[in-house]
Amino acid sequence: MKQFKRFAWLFLLLIPLLIVAGCGKSSSNKTVKVGIMGSDEKIWKPIKTKLAKEGVNIKLVTFTDYNQPNAALTNHEIDINSFQHTFFMQAWNKAHKTNIVSIGKTVRAPLRLYSKKVKNVSAIKKGDQITIPNDSTNEGRALHLLQSAGLIKVDNKVELPTPKNITENKLKLKITPVDAAQTPRSLSDAAGAVVNNEFAAEAKLPNNECIFKEKLNKASIPYINIIAANKADKNNKTYKKIVKAYQSESTKKLIKKYYHGLSVPAW
């Protein structure tokens, strides 16, 4: 009986240690939820497979528009995301009073003007419709692109212009903001559409349908795409390991294979 009591007391003393040990094992194998746009799955799946062999479990969470991934990140529904450029992140933080930060660069993805009706910018006619993304940063970026193409002029004092800030429109073009995901579909009606890289890739828009594209220079640095996290997690070692896995030669090859120049590595 005495031996049984001793064993019982010993077992009770060991319970907290067993719980701590169990919790430690669970946290080390925590699944990291990574928010991406659907078109980027083919880039991230090999990274997921590679990191699984190193003990890092990734769950890819796909989104269909730009308004979802940062909200999910702030609400801790995902741990990190990879879909936005620096300028978008900064504008989002300002508008939503959030603390999202970059933890690593991914790609440069020049914005492009596509058309299925004309072969070059000079063929765009008076009164034609041009669709652009309607989120604030890409809307302003698209208007600057149309200005670079010589189609309009905007008030350059405005950091994020809207169609209201167009100061010259000699062709009286109908500049129509639509959801960024819908810009490729609008090409069936509009004379042209400014399309972000991931949606161009998803819609399999060929390069020869691009009639103008953004130049890669100092002015485009704020539009480098990034992997982002909440500020409190910026030094998370597991997240840094994921960034390192992304910034690899094998990923460069995948970007070249799948995007055919639509995106280029930025690290």
C-alpha positions in Angstrom: 0.0 0.0 0.0 2.8 2.4 0.9 4.5 1.6 -2.4 1.3 2.4 -4.3 1.0 5.7 -2.5 4.5 6.6 -3.4 3.9 5.7 -7.0 0.7 7.8 -7.0 2.5 10.9 -5.6 5.4 10.4 -8.1 2.9 10.3 -11.0 1.1 13.4 -9.7 4.4 15.3 -9.6 5.3 14.2 -13.1 2.0 15.4 -14.7 3.1 19.1 -14.9 6.4 18.0 -16.5 4.6 15.8 -19.0 2.2 18.7 -19.9 5.1 21.1 -20.4 7.0 18.6 -22.5 3.9 18.0 -24.6 3.3 21.7 -25.1 6.9 22.2 -26.1 6.7 19.6 -28.8 3.4 21.0 -30.1 4.8 24.6 -30.4 7.9 23.4 -32.2 5.8 21.7 -34.8 3.3 24.6 -35.2 1.8 25.0 -38.6 2.5 28.3 -40.2 -0.4 29.7 -42.2 0.8 31.6 -45.3 -1.7 33.8 -47.1 -1.1 34.0 -50.9 -3.0 34.7 -54.1 -4.1 31.6 -55.9 -1.8 32.2 -58.9 1.2 31.9 -56.6 0.5 28.3 -55.4 2.8 26.8 -58.0 5.7 28.9 -56.5 4.9 28.1 -52.9 4.0 24.4 -53.1 7.7 23.4 -53.7 8.8 25.6 -50.9 6.2 24.0 -48.6 7.5 20.5 -49.6 11.1 21.5 -49.0 10.4 23.0 -45.6 8.4 20.0 -44.5 11.6 18.0 -44.7 13.2 20.5 -42.4 10.4 20.3 -39.8 8.5 23.5 -40.8 4.8 22.8 -41.6 3.2 25.3 -44.0 -0.5 25.6 -44.7 -1.2 27.7 -47.8 -4.3 29.9 -47.5 -5.4 31.3 -50.9 -7.2 34.6 -51.4 -9.0 36.0 -54.4 -8.7 39.8 -53.8 -6.4 42.3 -52.1 -8.7 43.2 -49.3 -8.5 39.9 -47.5 -4.9 38.9 -46.7 -3.9 41.8 -44.5 -7.2 41.7 -42.6 -6.6 38.0 -42.0 -3.0 38.7 -40.9 -4.1 41.3 -38.4 -6.8 39.0 -37.0 -4.2 36.2 -36.7 -6.2 34.0 -39.1 -2.9 33.6 -40.9 0.7 34.1 -39.7 2.4 35.7 -42.7 1.3 36.7 -46.2 2.9 37.1 -49.6 0.9 39.1 -52.1 1.6 42.9 -51.7 4.2 45.5 -52.5 5.7 47.8 -49.9 3.6 50.8 -51.0 0.4 48.8 -50.6 1.4 47.7 -47.1 2.2 51.2 -46.0 -1.1 52.5 -47.4 -3.0 49.7 -45.7 -1.3 50.4 -42.3 -2.1 54.0 -42.5 -5.8 53.4 -43.5 -6.4 50.6 -41.0 -4.0 51.6 -38.2 -2.3 48.3 -38.3 1.4 47.3 -37.8 2.3 45.0 -40.7 5.9 44.9 -41.7 8.1 43.4 -44.4 10.3 40.5 -43.5 11.7 39.7 -46.9 11.5 40.7 -50.6 10.0 38.4 -53.2 9.6 39.7 -56.8 9.3 42.8 -58.9 6.1 42.7 -61.0 5.8 45.5 -63.5 2.2 46.7 -64.0 1.1 46.2 -67.6 -1.5 47.7 -70.0 -3.1 44.9 -72.0 -5.4 45.0 -75.0 -7.2 42.5 -77.2 -8.4 45.2 -79.6 -5.2 47.2 -80.5 -1.6 46.3 -81.0 0.0 49.5 -79.6 -0.8 52.5 -77.5 -1.1 54.9 -80.5 -4.0 52.8 -81.8 -6.2 53.7 -78.8 -9.0 55.9 -80.0 -11.0 58.8 -78.7 -13.6 57.7 -76.2 -12.2 54.3 -75.6 -12.5 52.6 -72.2 -9.5 51.7 -70.1 -10.1 49.7 -66.9 -7.8 50.0 -63.9 -7.6 48.3 -60.4 -9.8 50.1 -57.9 -7.7 49.6 -54.7 -6.1 52.9 -53.8 -2.4 52.1 -54.4 -2.8 50.2 -57.6 -5.3 52.7 -58.9 -2.8 55.5 -58.5 0.0 53.3 -59.9 -2.2 52.5 -62.9 -2.9 56.2 -63.6 0.8 56.9 -63.5 1.3 54.1 -65.9 -1.2 55.6 -68.3 0.5 58.9 -67.9 3.9 57.3 -68.8 2.2 55.8 -71.9 1.2 59.3 -73.0 -2.5 58.8 -72.7 -3.3 61.1 -69.8 -1.8 63.5 -67.3 -2.4 63.5 -63.6 -1.7 65.9 -60.8 1.8 64.8 -59.7 1.5 66.5 -56.4 -1.0 63.8 -55.4 0.8 60.7 -54.1 -2.1 58.3 -54.8 -4.2 59.9 -57.6 -7.7 58.8 -58.5 -9.5 59.5 -61.8 -10.6 62.9 -60.2 -6.9 63.9 -60.3 -6.6 63.5 -64.1 -5.6 67.0 -65.4 -5.5 66.2 -69.1 -7.4 63.6 -71.1 -7.2 64.6 -74.7 -8.8 61.4 -76.0 -11.6 61.7 -73.5 -10.8 58.1 -72.4 -13.3 56.4 -70.0 -11.1 55.4 -67.1 -13.0 52.8 -65.2 -11.8 51.5 -61.8 -12.9 47.8 -61.2 -11.9 45.1 -58.8 -8.3 44.1 -59.6 -9.3 40.5 -60.1 -11.8 41.6 -62.8 -9.4 43.6 -65.0 -8.5 40.6 -67.3 -12.2 39.9 -67.9 -12.8 43.5 -68.8 -10.6 43.1 -71.9 -13.5 41.6 -73.8 -15.3 45.0 -73.7 -12.6 47.7 -72.9 -10.0 48.8 -75.3 -7.4 48.2 -72.6 -6.9 47.2 -69.0 -4.1 47.7 -66.5 -3.6 44.3 -64.9 -1.5 43.2 -61.9 0.9 40.4 -62.5 -0.8 37.7 -60.5 -4.1 38.2 -62.3 -2.4 38.4 -65.7 -0.7 35.1 -64.9 -3.9 33.6 -63.6 -5.7 34.7 -66.8 -2.8 33.4 -68.9 -2.5 36.7 -70.7 0.4 36.3 -73.2 3.2 38.9 -73.3 2.3 39.9 -76.8 -1.0 41.3 -75.6 0.9 43.8 -73.4 1.1 47.1 -75.2 2.9 49.0 -72.4 4.6 48.2 -69.1 6.1 49.8 -66.1 9.8 50.5 -66.1 12.0 48.8 -63.5 13.9 51.7 -62.0 14.3 53.5 -58.7 10.7 54.8 -58.9 9.5 51.2 -58.9 11.3 50.2 -55.7 8.2 50.8 -53.5 6.4 48.3 -55.7 8.7 45.4 -54.9 6.6 42.6 -53.5 7.2 41.3 -50.0 6.5 38.6 -47.4 4.8 40.4 -44.5 4.1 39.7 -40.9 2.7 41.5 -37.9 5.3 43.7 -36.3 5.4 41.6 -33.1 6.5 38.7 -35.2 9.2 40.4 -37.4 12.0 38.5 -35.7 10.3 35.1 -35.6 13.0 32.5 -36.5 10.6 30.1 -38.3 9.3 33.0 -40.5 12.8 34.0 -41.4 13.5 30.4 -42.4 10.5 30.6 -44.7 11.9 33.8 -46.3 15.2 32.1 -46.8 13.6 29.1 -48.5 11.7 31.5 -50.8 14.9 33.5 -51.6 16.6 30.5 -53.3 17.9 29.6 -56.7 15.2 27.0 -57.1 12.5 29.6 -56.6 14.2 31.9 -59.2 13.9 29.0 -61.6 10.2 28.5 -60.8 9.5 32.3 -61.2 11.2 32.2 -64.6 9.3 29.0 -65.6 5.8 30.0 -64.6 5.8 33.8 -65.1 7.9 34.1 -68.3 9.2 37.6 -67.4 5.9 38.9 -65.9 7.7 38.8 -62.5 11.5 38.9 -61.7 13.2 38.0 -58.5 13.8 41.1 -56.3 16.3 39.7 -53.7 
